[in-house]
Each structure stands twice: as structure tokens, then as C-alpha cells.
């Protein structure tokens, strides 16, 4: 797993906001450094989730994947921290793509979703934009 250092490859970047029910996905590129919401994966099984991820990777051909890393406000890890780290490791291992983790502690505070509204792709875009702003 890469740290949040600058990745030397130029091209498309996919970002993921991992959740147990949904995975938000965003896309951007290293030239424009602008993140855009792309999709929300609603699959219920791990195999189905990774099948949808594989389709996105095949379509977009990213040079890098970014995964949001949730933490407690004080920086301490919790259950979802471990799950997101595992998801990032699986992305890197299954698809042989450099994968970085980005602290997502305050991204949800920026989004104002209504009850029942799915904003996971917007959260992924914030995570990716944070990566671009901090590293490129």
C-alpha cells in the first residue's frame, strides 16, 4: 500500500468511499486534478462488489486508486478503519494498481444529504479532491 505521496504516473484516478451497504466511486485525472462523482455500488455480496469494481477499472483504466480511511476525530482507528484498509489491500492485490488511503474524517461533515439520500459518490469525490489538493 502506498502512502499519500505523489504517484508518478499520469492518468485517471478512481476513488472509493467504502461502506458495508454501498461503495461510492469518483473519478478524476492527474492533469485536471478535479474529482467528479461517478457511481454508487449497491451489490450485496463481496464477489458482486468486486465484479462492479472490476468493470469500472476495465472501463476507466486508472493509474491509481484512492480509498477513504475513516478514523475517530482524535485519529484513533475503529472497526470501519480496518475494513477500509482491507478493501484497499484487496484493490491493490486483485487489480495490481497502486492504492493509497486518504484520511476522510471530516468529509461527511461537508456533505448535507437528506435522510435516505445516497451521497456515497459525492463523498468519494471529496476524498479524491482531498488527495489531489494535498499531494499533486
C-alpha positions as CSV (number, residue, x, y, z in Angstrom):
1,X,0.0,0.0,0.0
2,X,1.3,3.4,-1.0
3,X,1.2,6.4,1.4
4,X,-0.4,9.6,0.2
5,X,2.8,10.6,-1.6
6,X,2.7,11.8,-5.2
7,X,2.3,9.0,-7.7
8,X,4.5,9.4,-10.7
9,X,2.0,8.0,-13.2
10,X,-0.2,10.4,-15.1
11,X,-3.8,9.5,-15.9
12,X,-7.2,8.5,-14.4
13,X,-7.7,8.0,-10.7
14,X,-10.6,6.2,-9.1
15,X,-11.6,6.9,-5.5
16,X,-13.8,4.8,-3.3
17,X,-15.8,5.6,-0.2
18,X,-16.2,2.1,1.2
19,X,-19.3,1.2,3.2
20,X,-20.9,-2.1,4.2
21,X,-24.1,-1.3,2.2
22,X,-22.7,0.9,-0.5
23,X,-19.4,1.9,-2.1
24,X,-19.2,5.4,-3.5
25,X,-17.0,5.9,-6.5
26,X,-15.5,9.0,-8.0
27,X,-13.2,9.7,-10.9
28,X,-10.6,12.3,-11.8
29,X,-7.3,12.6,-13.5
30,X,-3.9,13.8,-12.6
31,X,-3.8,16.5,-15.2
32,X,-7.0,18.4,-14.3
33,X,-6.9,17.4,-10.6
34,X,-10.7,17.6,-10.4
35,X,-12.8,14.9,-8.8
36,X,-16.3,14.0,-10.1
37,X,-18.9,11.6,-8.6
38,X,-19.1,8.5,-10.8
39,X,-21.2,5.7,-9.3
40,X,-22.6,4.0,-6.2
41,X,-22.1,0.3,-6.0
42,X,-25.1,-1.3,-4.2
43,X,-24.1,-5.0,-4.6
44,X,-24.8,-7.2,-1.5
45,X,-22.0,-9.8,-1.8
46,X,-18.3,-9.3,-1.8
47,X,-18.0,-11.1,-5.2
48,X,-20.7,-8.8,-6.7
49,X,-19.0,-5.7,-5.3
50,X,-15.7,-6.6,-6.8
51,X,-17.3,-7.5,-10.1
52,X,-18.7,-4.0,-10.3
53,X,-15.3,-2.6,-9.3
54,X,-13.6,-4.7,-11.9
55,X,-16.0,-3.3,-14.6
56,X,-15.2,0.3,-13.5
57,X,-11.4,-0.4,-13.6
58,X,-11.7,-2.1,-17.0
59,X,-13.6,0.9,-18.4
60,X,-11.6,3.7,-16.8
61,X,-8.1,2.1,-16.8
62,X,-6.9,4.0,-13.7
63,X,-3.3,4.5,-12.8
64,X,-4.2,4.8,-9.1
65,X,-7.0,4.0,-6.6
66,X,-7.7,6.1,-3.6
67,X,-9.7,4.8,-0.6
68,X,-11.1,6.9,2.2
69,X,-9.9,6.0,5.6
70,X,-12.4,6.7,8.4
71,X,-11.0,7.5,11.8
72,X,-12.3,8.8,15.1
73,X,-11.9,12.6,15.4
74,X,-8.9,12.0,17.7
75,X,-7.2,9.9,15.0
76,X,-7.9,6.6,16.6
77,X,-8.9,3.7,14.4
78,X,-12.2,1.9,14.7
79,X,-13.9,-1.1,13.0
80,X,-14.5,0.7,9.7
81,X,-10.9,1.8,9.6
82,X,-9.8,-1.9,9.5
83,X,-12.5,-2.7,6.9
84,X,-11.4,0.1,4.6
85,X,-7.8,-0.8,4.9
86,X,-8.7,-4.4,4.0
87,X,-10.7,-3.2,1.0
88,X,-7.7,-1.0,-0.2
89,X,-5.4,-4.0,0.2
90,X,-7.8,-6.1,-1.9
91,X,-8.0,-3.5,-4.6
92,X,-4.2,-3.4,-4.8
93,X,-3.9,-7.2,-4.8
94,X,-6.7,-8.1,-7.2
95,X,-6.0,-5.4,-9.8
96,X,-2.3,-4.7,-9.4
97,X,-2.9,-1.0,-9.0
98,X,-1.2,1.4,-6.6
99,X,-3.7,2.2,-3.9
100,X,-3.5,5.0,-1.3
101,X,-5.5,5.7,1.8
102,X,-6.7,9.2,2.5
103,X,-8.0,10.4,5.9
104,X,-11.7,11.0,5.4
105,X,-12.6,12.2,9.0
106,X,-14.2,15.4,8.0
107,X,-15.7,14.7,4.5
108,X,-19.1,13.7,5.8
109,X,-19.4,17.0,7.7
110,X,-19.1,18.8,4.4
111,X,-21.9,16.9,2.7
112,X,-25.5,17.7,3.5
113,X,-27.5,14.7,2.4
114,X,-31.2,14.4,3.2
115,X,-32.4,11.4,5.2
116,X,-32.4,8.4,2.8
117,X,-30.4,10.1,0.1
118,X,-27.4,8.3,-1.1
119,X,-24.4,10.6,-1.3
120,X,-21.6,8.0,-1.3
121,X,-20.4,9.0,-4.8
122,X,-20.2,12.7,-3.6
123,X,-18.2,11.5,-0.5
124,X,-15.8,9.6,-2.8
125,X,-15.4,12.8,-4.9
126,X,-14.5,14.8,-1.7
127,X,-11.9,12.1,-0.8
128,X,-10.4,12.2,-4.3
129,X,-10.3,16.0,-4.3
130,X,-8.6,16.0,-0.9
131,X,-6.0,13.6,-2.4
132,X,-5.4,15.9,-5.3
133,X,-5.3,19.1,-3.2
134,X,-2.8,17.5,-0.7
135,X,-0.5,15.6,-3.0
136,X,-0.3,16.8,-6.5
